[in-house]
Amino acid sequence: MRKYFTTIFIFTGILFLLSISYACPFTKTPNLADRQPVFACSFYPSDKSELSKLLKSYFDKSALVLNRNPLAIIVPHAGYVYSGIVAAAGYRQIDRNATFKHVFIIGSSHTALFSGASIFASGDFITPLGRAKVDTLAGWLKKKYKFINDDVIYHAREHSLEVQLPFLQYWLKNPFTIVPIIVGGESSETSKQLASALEPFLNSDNLFVISSDFSHYPGYYDSIVSDSIMAEAVVSNSSKTFLKVRQKCQEKNVPGLETAMCGWSSVLTLLDISGKHPELCYQKILHRNSGDSQYGDKNRVVGYYALGLVQKKTENLEKFALSLEDKVQLLDIARSTISEYLKNEKVPWKDKTSLSPNLLIPAGAFVTLTENGRLRGCIGCFEPTEPLYKIVQSMAIASATKDTRFEPVRPSELNRLKIEISVLTPMRRIKSIEEIELGKHGIYIKKGNYGGTFLPQVATDTGWSKEEFLGHCAQDKASIGWNGWKDAEIFVYEALVFREK
């Protein structure tokens, strides 16, 4: 344990090498009870405008949305120039318009060795983007559980929570409050105790943010292997498997590898909860390491992974069908949702008892808007984490207001818009492009950190050949060049497509 914490203390100093120096004009708030932005001049910019611009660039570069409603995300906590895109990819999975009762941010101590967990409850966290209010639940948890302390000293120089806050402040549109928790020590027992205390809160009303980098200091390719192994251990959704894999990974004596995951105790806390819920699963989102940054050294890197905890798929949509009444009802839901949102910025409530059972089945879907035959917006979600009618509501709003290719739809345009809905089957990876049937299959092309998709109807509408279908998707959507599909991963899916007349 002493060797580990010696490494961690050294790591805390080296962290500044994995950040970038910024001018530091930030003026501190006079409230001494608040946690000040200690790392605003090293890990990220201290200027509000510069920080917002940087965050926007990261979210723009990580535009793929695999999931709209993760219960938890695992995201890195290094200098933004190294890990910012990966962190943004994780946060982007969250519905930006969601409202959460509590946002739990959990990190492992890098600067102090102590037993149990520490919660910050004396004030709020301050960042260049403003005040992140600490939830009153923090004080309640401290009073209820003896293993939780509220000693501010453990938070004074800890970066793992602070660096998450600007992402939350930038991305979430509705007010939120945080429960900031640091896990101390090397005992897995603390993770079990904390998991037991927090398990009642792991639901759609709340969000868990687990702050952790992956491998520390191996070479570039050794990091890729180590991070892949540890990511699979997380995906197993078993705390026992996770601990065994972590130990084996660190016993391999990989040159330079100090730890396979610096925030392992925080990740273990989440696994100790999620492992009890077989209806939940982990989803890989994005992986990189510091060697991928223009500032990085490939001989000595730190690994970053974004993962999400989501509901498992409950239905096989390949056997799924919608009646004419179902389609009419979904189109009506999409139109009424856009109308209500444009007028009042509210999502209309739907009485589930009035909906067809098919509309309550979780399914992925795209909503496409056209005006006089021209595209006006198109956004979708692959993962079936919510009932179909809710996915259609979310994607209808996103298509009307969040498609960055177009100006937001104005209320005066609504009567001129035509709505098309594509309900998706699960994706499957193909070994040969001969498996693609034009007009039947949509494609998703993935290469490294880049990805893009075309719905099945694109091939029909354009009259493209299979090679043109792939080439345009690779070039125009995935940004990997016309021939980029040839050495990329290719997935296919089908869609039930219907539109307004």
Phi, psi and omega in degrees: 000320179299319179299319181297313183286334171299317177299317182295318179296319176297319181300321180301321177290319182291339180307328180292341174284339177259033174223191180219145183281133176236154171298148189234074179272007188300130179262124184284149175289146181286349180285105186288347179283343182279152176275118184279159182282083185297326188254017183290345180253001182233309181279332182205163183294147178270345178276129185302313182295316180296319180295316179298318179296319179295315179298317178302318180296324179291317179292325178294326181279346181240058191281348184289126178251112178268337187207140182259347187216060175291145174283332181208153172230148172250121186222154183282169184221034180266187175303140188299327181294343179261315190244003187299319181293321179294315179299316180299323178298322177292312181294329182296339179291341182280137174298119185296337181264007182291152174242126182245141175291316180218141171246110179272126175243118187238127178225164178259142184296131176253348190238349184214143176259116179209161180272149177079208181232157180234133181242137180270118185224006186275341182195211178245170173265138179248135174226170176301340180270000177126200185265127173259106187289135176275130183291145176296342177299333180300312179295323179296317180297320180298318181290327186281327188241125183292332182283353178258125175251171177234035180287117184292342182299330182284346180256347190302318183239019182271124185270338193295333176272316185303316186291345178281334189297315178301326177296315179295316182294324180286318191276316185281129183274333182265152179302148178215159175236150187247153171241095186272120186232132173250129177267127182258161171074185185246009184268129177289346179295324178300318179298320178296317180296316180293321178299318179297322181289326187263348184307321180298344184262355180278087179204179187292349178282341187233168176231134175251128175244114180258121187262112180200134165275172179255238187296147179239116165078010170283179173290169187306308186283327174297325178295318180301316180294312181299315181295323178297317180296315181290325177296319177297324178295322177293316181298335178298339181057037179227120179295326179294314178299317181301313182293320179294315181295319179299317180295315180296321181298319182280343178272357180284352180056045175294129182306125176084348184286113178270320177207145179279341178196114186288329180259037186301323183292330177287317177296320178299322177303314179295318179296325179296337175271306187295330180298342178273359185235092183296346179280355180255153177210161179260145183233126176285138182246303183202142178229136172209173168222173186299338178291345177279347179275151178295343180266354189273156175252120184287349179279343184208102190235167171238135183267145181229133179224140170248127177227155178234147175258120188225169174287141177290155173294137183250349181224149173266106186287352177294340177253016187263140179221150177243136176281168177300321179296321178299316183294317179298319181294319179294319178296322178294320178298316181298314183292314182294328179292313178299315181300311181295320182290321179293330181275317189233001183056038177233147176268120183296140179283141179240132177283112184300329183293342180268358185260151175296145177305329179297330182282350179264355179280132177299133180201147173279155182199153171245144172241125182245133178247135175231153177225116184055040177082357181255143180299134180238348178169142178202114177219144180213175180225126181285319191276129180277078183258352180222163175305147185308317184296327179287321176299317179297319177300311182297316183286330176296316178295316181297317180296324182281333189232347188240357178287109187292350178284344186226159170291149177304145179296138176264149179307326181292343181273343192305319182292341180267353183275145170247138184250133175235137180239135176240110177270127192259145168273164178300146178284149171222143181280141179251155179265336182217145179291349176296341179283346182281128175249112182299136181089338179258318186256134163274158180235147172232120182252129181230129177217111183062235181268006184251146179200155178198159185223153168234133175290159182304323185290346179298317180296321179291315183293327184266336184074019181293152168285173180299318180294324178290321177302312180291317182297314179294322179295315180296317185279311189273331184255314183270345180059042179241014178089158185305318182264009183299336181293339187294333177236031178249169173278134180238130179241150175237156175207164177248164182218138170270107188252132176209153187215164175289149177279000000 
